Amino acid sequence: MLRQALLAISKSRRAERLVTGSPLTADVVRRYVADDIGAVIDRLTRNGLLVTADHLGEEVTDRAQAQRAVGEYLSLLDRLPAGADVSVKLTALGLRLSEQLALDHAAVICQAAEAKDVTVTLDAEEHDTIPGLHAVHATLRKEHPDVGVVVQAYLPEALERCEKLGGARVRLCKGAYTAPGAYTAPADIDLSFVRCLKALMAGTGYPMVATHDPRLVRIASTLAVLDGRDTTGFEYQMLYGVRPAEQARLAGLGAKMRVYVPYGADWYPYLMRRLAERPRNLAFFLRSLVSRG
């Protein structure tokens, strides 16, 4: 129930005004959202971590906004080291205005990223955008085979999606949204995640295991060994600000550990979804609102 409430709050303009207008939220925002994307990426890279950067902003309402989002990503590419990744939300590129518009904009970003030796991963969003996401991804792969896509384990069709994505870069996550008919019990979502993980590890693509769950991390490492994948054949991904010690531990073992680093002023929906994924973080957030210490 708490998770559902937080997801609802993430869409509330009134709650957004209350939270973003408070000067007391700065500490918690900096914990999960980079205030200086260049400095954060430099620090993580020096510590042996890979990065994927996400410019926060979604649900654009006109073509001009979508074009500005493209410009932001092109600017971001100039600040990323070779081997980095950018995470792109298609709604920020105009998906709700036109699938073709989002495709055209994503193609521009992919082409520019390839010139910088940077990959692009298309983020999954609300359930009604998933068909468009995979349609755009399938078309992009014809010219840009390294473009990745996210599959959310909470959706019942997740396993079928994974099985059809042969040869692709696939980020598997639990999912931070809601959908009709979706798995809601944690045990069911975990079971779906493991089924998808088995398919990806046994397949021909490149699995990107996006989870902070220690048990799922152990399962991923075991499956990698059983399926003959060395440390170059898959990677772990975790969110900036979540389990940094575990991120460092995995990198220290020689694993490819990529940190998802969001940045930008439109942080409110992102932060609320992170709290919904890990409601125990709510206490930390609330303390930041009531204490200046």
N, C-alpha and C positions, 0 to 999 in steps of 0.2 A: 504493500500500500504506500509506503514511504517513497519507493522508487517511482510509482505512478504519479504521486503528488509532485515530486521534483521535476519530472518530465513535463507535467502540466504547467508548473511555474516557469519552466524554460521558455514557454510561449506567451507568458503574460507580460504585456507591455507595462502594466502598473508595477508588477514586481521588479521588472527590469529597471524602471526609473528609480525605484527605491534603493535597489542594490547598487546600481552603477553610480548613483548620486551620492553615495556615502564615501567619505574619505577613508573610512576604516577598512575598506575591502582591499586596499592596495597590497598588503602583505600576502593575502591568500591568492590574489590574482598573480602576483609575481612567482608564487610557488608553482603554478601550473601553466602560465603564459609568459613567454619571453618578452621582457620590456625592451631589450636590445638584441634583436635576432642575430646580428653579426657576432656580438660578443659571446652569446650563448653557444652558437655553433662552433666558434673557435675553441671555447673551453671544452666542450664535449669531444671535439675532434682530437684535441691534444691528449685527452684521457683515453683515447683508443676506441671511442664510440662512433658509430655511424649515425647519420641524422636523416630525417625526413621533415621538411618544413611545410607548415600549413598557414597560409594567410587567411585569418578568420574573416568570415563574411559569406553569407548565403542568401538565398531567396531574393535575388535582385528583381527589381520591378520594371526595368527598362533596359534597352540595348546599350545606352550610354554607361550605365552602371556595370554591365557585363564587360564592356570594352575596358573600363578602368581596372576591373579585376585582372584581365589579361595583362595589362600594363604592369600591374603590381607583381605578377608572377614573372614577367620578363625581367623586371628589375631585381627580383629575388635571385634569379639564376646567376646574376653577376656576383652575388655574395656567397655562393655555395661552392665548396671544394669538389673536385672530381670524385665520383663515387657516391655523392649525396643523392637524395631523392626529394621530389616535391609532391605533396599530397594535394590534390585538386578536387574541390566539390563542384560538380557540374551545375548545380543550381546557381552558383556564383558566376558561372559562364553563360547563364541564360537558358538552362534546360527547361524551366517552366514557361518560357516564352516560345522556344522553338528547339526541338531536338537537333535540327540541322545547325542552328546557331551555336549551340553548345559544342557540337562536333567540330565545327570550323574553328572555334576558339581553342578547343583542346588540341587540335592539330597544330596550331601556331605554337603553343607552349611545348608540345612534344618535339617539334622540329628544332626549336631554340635550345631545348634541354639536351638533345643529342649532340649538338655542337659543343656543349660544355661538359660532355661525359657525365651527365646527370640523368637519372631516370624519373619517370612520372608515374604516379599511382592515382587512379581515380577512386575517390572516397565514396563509400556507400552512405546514403542518407535515409530519409523517410521512405516507407515501404512503397508508396505510389511512384517514387522515382526509380525504383530498381529495374524495371524493364528498360527504361531509357538509358540507364547506366550501362547495362550489359549490351545494349544495341550499339551505343557509342563506342564502347570498348572493343567489340568485335570488329567494327569498321576501322577503328584506329590501328588495330593490330596488323592490318594488311600492309600498312606503310610504316608503322612504328611497332615492330614485334615486341619490344621490351616494355611497352606500356603495361602497367599492372592494374589490378582491380581488387576491390575489397568484397569479401563475402562475409555476411553476418550469420553466425550460427543460430541465432534465435529464430530465424525464418525457416519454416519447414522445408522449403525447396533448396536449402543451402547445400546439402549433399549432392543433389542433382547438378547444381551449378558447378561445384568443384569437379565433378566427374567430367563435365563438358569443357573444362578449361585446360585441356591438355597443352603442355608446353608454355603456359602463361605464368607470369609472376602473380601470385595470389596472396593477398593479406587476409588471413583468417582471424576474425575477432568475434566476440560474443554478441556485440550489438548494443547500441545505446538509445534505441527508439522503441516504439510500440507498433504493433500491426495486428489486424484481425487474424485470428487463427494462429498467431505466433506462439512459440514456447514462452512461458512466463516463469515456470518453476526453475530455480537454479540447477537442479539435478538434470532436468530435461535439456536445458541449454548446454550444460557441460557434456552430456551424452552426445548431443548433436555436434558439438565442437570436436570431440574425439573421433566420431565417424568421419567428419570432414577431414580431419588431420590425417587419418589413416589413408584416405583416398589421395590426398595431396602428396604425402610422403612416398606412396607407392607409385605415383604418377610420373609424368615426364616434365612437369613444370617446376617452378621455384617457389616453395612454400615460405611465407613470411608469417611467423607464429606470433600474433599480437595478443598477448595475455600477460597478466601479472599473477595469475593463479599458480602457486608453487607446484601443485599436483599436475597441472596441465603442462608446465615447463618440463617436469620430469618425464611425462609421457612423450612429449615431443622429442626429447633427447634420446629416449629409448627407441622410438620408432625410426629415428634417423639412423641409428646404428643397425637396426634390423633390416632397413631398406637400403643399406649400403651408402648412405649419404655422409660425406665428410663435412667439415665445418664450412666449406665453400658452397655446399649444396642446399642450404636453407639459412634462415636467419630468425632471430628473436626480435620482437619489437615491443617497446613499452613507452608509456606516455611520459613526457617531461614532468618531473616533480613526483612521480610515483615509483616507489621502490628503487631509488637511485643506488643503494648499496648492492641490490641484486643485479642491477644493470652492470655495475663495475665488476661484480664477481663473474658474471658470464663472459664479459669481455676479457677478463683476466685468464679465463680458461681457454681462450683462443676462439670462442664462438663469435659469430657476427651478431652484434647487438646494436640495433638501430633505435634511436630515440625520436619519438614523434614530438616535434617542437612547434606549437602554435604561437602565432604572434598577431598583433593588430588590435585595433580599438573595439572591434565587435566580438568581445570575449564572453559576454553574458550567456548566450545559449550554450556555448561550448562548456563553460564552467558548470552550469546546471546539469548538463548530461554527465559530466565526470562525477558530480556528487550523486547522481542517480545510480551510476554504475557501482559506486562505493559509498553507500549511505553513511558509513562510519566516519567519513571525511566531513560530514555535515557539522559535527561537533567542533572541528578545527575552524570551519568557516564561520560558525556562529560566534566563537570566541573572538574572531577578528572583528566582528561587528560591534561587540559590546565592551571591548577592551582596547585602549590605545597602547598598552604595554605589550 
